[in-house]
Amino acid sequence: MKHLLHTLEGRLATLPVPMAVQLPAGQQLGASEPAVTLRFRDRMALVALATGEIGNVGAAIVEGRVALEGGMRDLMAAAAGLLTRDPARDQHHGWWQRVLARARSMAVHTLAHDARHVQFHYDLSDDFYALWLDPRRVYSCAYYRSPDLTLAQAQEAKLDHICRKLQLQPGDRFLDIGAGWGGLLLWAAEHYGVDATGITLSRNQHAHVLRLIEGRGLQGRVRMQLVDYRALQVQQPFDKIASVGMFEHVGRAQMGRYFDTVARLLRPGGLVLNHGITAGGADNAQLGAGMGDFIEQYIFPGGELLHVSTVLHDMARAGLEMVDTENLRPHYARTLWAWSDGLEARLPAAREVLAAPGGALQGDKVLRAYRLYLAGSALGFERGWMALHQMLAIKPDGDTTRGSLPGAQSGYPFTRDHMYADPGNLLR
């Protein structure tokens, strides 16, 4: 233990922000005027800090075994300096470990388990999420098409960016898989005139969107269903499909079935845009240094990340042709910092909201978890431990004689002009 403490003291001296560590017996290491202080109440959490297992330190903070004083931005700057290895590349599994991981993924991602996992996170409290999301409650990466945009403007820019990529037209049959609180669903209906269907497993989100549909008089043209994507049955396939911030919950073992289902729901010649978090490393299903375990326990049970190359492989096996892929990783870092800063500015209100009964975690415990999750995720996207890809694909229709592009097999123009035309007018 003495060696670990000596090592820790040396590393504290090299951090980009002044940090102090108080030992269980009261001794203090590090800066005399710290921006961040961690007060340890047990030795195991102290060992985790000294060995760079910052996710385990985060769990100790959530559980009250470590007291935190200081802001999230300073804490994350210190955490990055305390890491001993790249958390996106410290897991190298043998073939038998990959078999076990796949078996676990199969067991975890049943219809019943996935519903419980989604509800654990998204049904926590609508009022809590409303404190730090934008007014549309768009809970996915924003698109800062210009550096001066507010969070709300960047989220609207993202919604429009997706609609432009999908070339939505009035009357298109549009499906939003994992429609959240309805931001994209309603934007597409109100600004592009589509006939829109959204699906979710969150009871809270389902009820919220139904109220919005009725309040805006969109009944008959917009609908929201409480159903798993695997159980969705339709009489007529959709022209366009979006899946935003959802496939992270699918699991590696179910990814082939996921894209097969998307292909089944899409008409020949139709377009699908898959927007989601991807792994920064080629082989890891979650972050190392204890961070993946933290997310699994407190935030997204059952979540799995795949490298974009794996996702595109599964997409191709389902018969979908990728026509455009864009990495928005830095945009998600800025989005997450906006969420983190928003939550930090409303901590008293958050404590009050979370004091209401219900849910697996409540009060200060869940608030500590989300403070660490938002700021830690922002750090992860800044450092490239995770990425955010929008993958646009067509379902070829076999028609090689269409228009001016022989062999296109869809209406897609195979240029990007439609994505960026008239960038100053989001409302067309």
N, C-alpha and C positions, 0 to 999 in steps of 0.2 A: 504493500500500500504506500509506503514511503516513496518508492520509486515512481509510482503513478502520480503521486502528488507533486513530486519534483518535476516530472515531465509536464504535468498540467500547468504548473506555475510558469514554466518556461514558455509554454504556448500562449498563455494569457498575455504575456508581455509582447507578443507579436501580432495580436489581433488588431484589425483596423478601427475598432471602437474600444474605449476603456471598459473593461468588464471585471467584476469582482465575484468571487465564489466564497460563500460562508460555509464552513464545514459543520457537520452535526454537533461537534463539541464547542463551536463558537469561533474558532480561528478563521481569519479571513485571508484569502489569497487574491492577488491581482491588484487592480487599480485602487488607489486611495480615494479618487473622485470618479466613480464609475458612471457610465451611461446606462449600464445594465448590471443588475445584481441577481444572482441565483443563491437562494438560501436552502441548503440541503438538510433534510431531516433523516435520511438514511444513507448508508454507505454504498448500496448497490447502484443507486442513481448516480452517485459520484464516480463510481467505476465506469459507468456508461459514458459520462461526460469525458473522462480522461482517455477513453479508448475510441472516441469519435462516434459512438452510437447515439446520435442526437435524437433519433426517433424515440428511443427508450427514455431519454431525458424528457422529451415532450410528454410521454405517457405519465411520467412521474409528476410533471407539472399539473396535468389534468387531474390526477388522483390526489393532489394535495401533498405529495411527499417532497416536492420542491416548490418553494415560493419564488415568484418572479416579480421583479421590480424593473420597470423600464419599458420602452416602446418597442413595437414589433419590428420596425425597420432596423433599429440598432441590434435587437436580438438576432435577427437573421444574418446581419453582417458578421456578428460574432460566431454564429453557428457555422457559417461557411468556412470560417477560419479554423474551426475546431475539428472539421472532418479529417479523417486520415486516409480516405480513399474516395474514388468517384462512385457515388451511389447508383449511377446508371450502368456501371460496368464491373461491379464486384460480385456478380453471381454467374458462375460458370458451371452449368449442370451437366452431369453425365447422362447417358441415354436412359438409364433406369430412373433418374430423378425427373427427367422430362415425362416419362410414362406415368409416374406417380402424380405429377402435377396435372397431367391431362385427366387422369382418373378423378382427381379431386375436383377439377373444373366441371367434369360431367356430373358429379354428384351435387355440386353446389348450384349449378344453373338449371334447376328444374323450374317449371312454371310457378310452383308454390314458393320456392326459395327466392326466386327473382322478385316476386311480388312483395315478399317481406323485406327484402333488401332495399327496394325502391322506397317503400313506405317508411322504413327506418330513417332514411335521409330526408326525402322530400316532404313527408308529412310531419316533420318536426314541429313547425309553426309557421304559418303563412305570414303572421305579423313580424316574426323574427327576420325572415328573408326580406320583407318589405323595407326593413330599416336600412339595408346596405346595398340592395340591388337598385337598378334604375326603375322608373315608374312602370315600365312594361314587365318588370320582373324577368328579364332575359338572363337566364342563368347559364351562360356559355360565353365563349371568347368574343369580345367585341372587335370591331374593325376600325382602326384609327387611320382612315383614309387621308386625313390631314392631321398634323401634330397638335392643333389647337382644339380638337373636339373634346366636349365633355363626355362622360361615360354614357349618358343617355343618347347623345348624338352618335357616338361610336356604335352603340347597339343598334340604332336605326340604320346606320350605314352597313352593319353586318347583315341585317335582315334584307336590305335591298341588294347587297352583294350576292346573297344566295339566290334571291329571286331572279336577278339578272343572269347568273350562271345557268339557272334552270330554264331561262327564256320563257318564263310564265306568261301566258296569254289569257285573255278573257275566255271563260268557259272550260279551261283546262281542268281535268280531274286531278286534284293535288292531294297527296297524302303526306302528313307530317308524323313520323314515327318518334315517339317520345316528345310530345308537343309542349311539355312543361306548363307554364302559366299562359300559354297561348300567344306569345309575342309574334312568332313567325306565321302561325296559322291565320291570325287576324290581319297582319300586315299584307300577306299574300291575297287575302280575300278583299280587303278594302282598297288596296292600291293596284292590284293586278287583275281583279275580277274573276278569280278562280273559284271553282266549286271545291271546297276544302274539307278534308277529314283529318282529324287529329286523334291519336291514340296515346294513352298513358296507363301506368299502373298505380299512379298516385291518386288516392281518393280526394285529397285536398285540391290538387291541381285540376282534376276532373270537375269538381263542383265549382271552382273559381271560373274556369273557362265557360262552363254552361251559363253562369250568370252574366259573363261578358257578352256572349252570343245573344242572349235575350235582351240585354240592355242596349245593344247596338242594332237590334232589329235584323240580325243576320240568320235567323232560323230558316231552314230550307236550303241555304247555300253554304252554311258552315255547321259542322257537327263534331262532337267530341265524344269518344268512346273510351270506357274503362275496360281495356282488353290488352292481352299480351300479343306482341307482333306475330307469334307463332300460331295464335288462335284466330287471327283476323281472316274472315272469309268475305269475299266480295263477288258480286255478279259480273262486274266489268272491271278490267284492270285499269290502273291509274296512268295518266299521261306523264306525270312528274312526281317524284318522291324525294323528300328530304328527311334525313335522320341527323339530328343535331344534338351532340352531347349525350348520346344514348348508347352507342355500341361499346363504350367502356364497360357497361354492365353485362354484356353478352357472354363473355368468357371465351378463352381460346378454343375449347372443345366444341363450342356451339357456333363458331364463326362461319363455318361452311354452311350450316343450316340457316344462319341469319341471312347471308347473301343469296342463298337459294330461295328463301322466302321473299326477299326483296325482288328478285328476278321474276318470281311467280306473280307478284302483285303489280308489276310494271308491264305496260303494253309493249310489243315490238316497236322499236324506234324511239321509245321513251327515254327520259333522262332521270338519273338519280344522283343526289349529292349527299355524300357521307362526310359529316363534320364531327371530328372527335379527337380526343387525346391519344397520342401514340407514344410508345416508349422511346427514350433517348438512346438506349442501348439495343443492340440487335437481338439479345437473348433473354433479357430480364423481363419477367411478367409484372414485377413491382420494384419499387426503389429499395436499395439496400440501406445500410446504416440505421436500420430500425424504422425508417420512414414509411416503408410499405406496410409494415405491421401496424403502425400508428393509424394509417388511413383505413386499414381493414377493420380495426377494432372500434374506432370512434366515428368514422365519417362514411365510408363507402364499403360496407361488407360485401364481399363477392366481386369487387372490382378487379379487372385484369387489364393490363396494357400490352399491346402488340406493336412491334416495329412496323413502320409504314410499308416496308417491303413484304411483310407477312400478310398485312391487310390486302394489299393489291394482288397478292397471289391468290388469296381466297376469293376475292372479287372476280378475278379472271376465271377461276374454276367454275364459278356460277354462271359463266357465259356473259358477263358484263365487261365491256371494253372501256378502260380508263381513257378519257380524252383530255383531262386536265387535273393537275394536283398542285395545291398551293400550301405552303407551310406558313402558318400565322403565329408561330411560337412567340416572337417578341410582343405581338398584340395581346397574347394571353397574359404575359407577365404584367403588362400595364393594366389590363383589366382586373387582375387579381389584386394588384396594389390599390386600385380604386375601391374595390370591395373591402379590402383590409382597412384602408384609411376611413372608409365610410362606417364600418363597424366600430373602429376605435373612437370615432367622434360621437358615438351614441351608446356607449357602454352602459350607462345607467338605465336607459330605455330597454336595452337588450336584457339586462338582468331582470327587469320588471316583467317583460314578456315571457321569459323563460321560467319564471317562478310559478306559472300556471301548471296544474297537474297534467300528466300524460306524457308518453314517450319513454324511451329507454334511458335517456340522460336528461337531466334538468338543471336549472339554475346555474350557479357558477361553474359547475363541472362541464356542462356542454358549452358554455361561453368560452372557457379556457381552451377547449378542444377546437372550436371554430376559429378563435384568434390565431392559434398556431397553424391550423390547416390552411387558412387563406394566405397568411404571410409566408408560410413554408412553401406553398405551391407557387407563389410569385417568385420566390428564390429559385425553385426548381426549374421554372420556365426561363428565367434569366440565364441560368447556368447551362441550359441545354440538357438537363436530366430527363425532361419530358418535352414533347413537341405537340403541335396542334395542326392537323392536316385536314384540308377540304379536298375530297377526292370526287371528281365528277366523272360519271360513266354513262354510257349508252347501252341499251339492249338492242343489238343489231336486228334489223327486220328482214335482212336478206335481199333488199332491193339495191342493186348496184348501179342503177341507171338514173338515180334521182338528181335533178338540178345540175349545177355546174361542177359538182365534185363527184365524179364517178367513183363508186365503191363506198360512199359515205355510210350507207345502210341505216340512216336516221336523218332527221332534220337538223342535226347539229352542224353549224357552219365551219367547224374546225379552225376558227380564228378566235381571238379574244376581244375583238372590237366591241361586241355587245356588252361586255362586262364593264367597260370603262367609258363608254359614250356618255356625254353630258354628265360628268362626275359631280357637278355642283347642284344638280337637281335630284334629290333623293326621291321625291314624290312623283317623278315623271310628269 
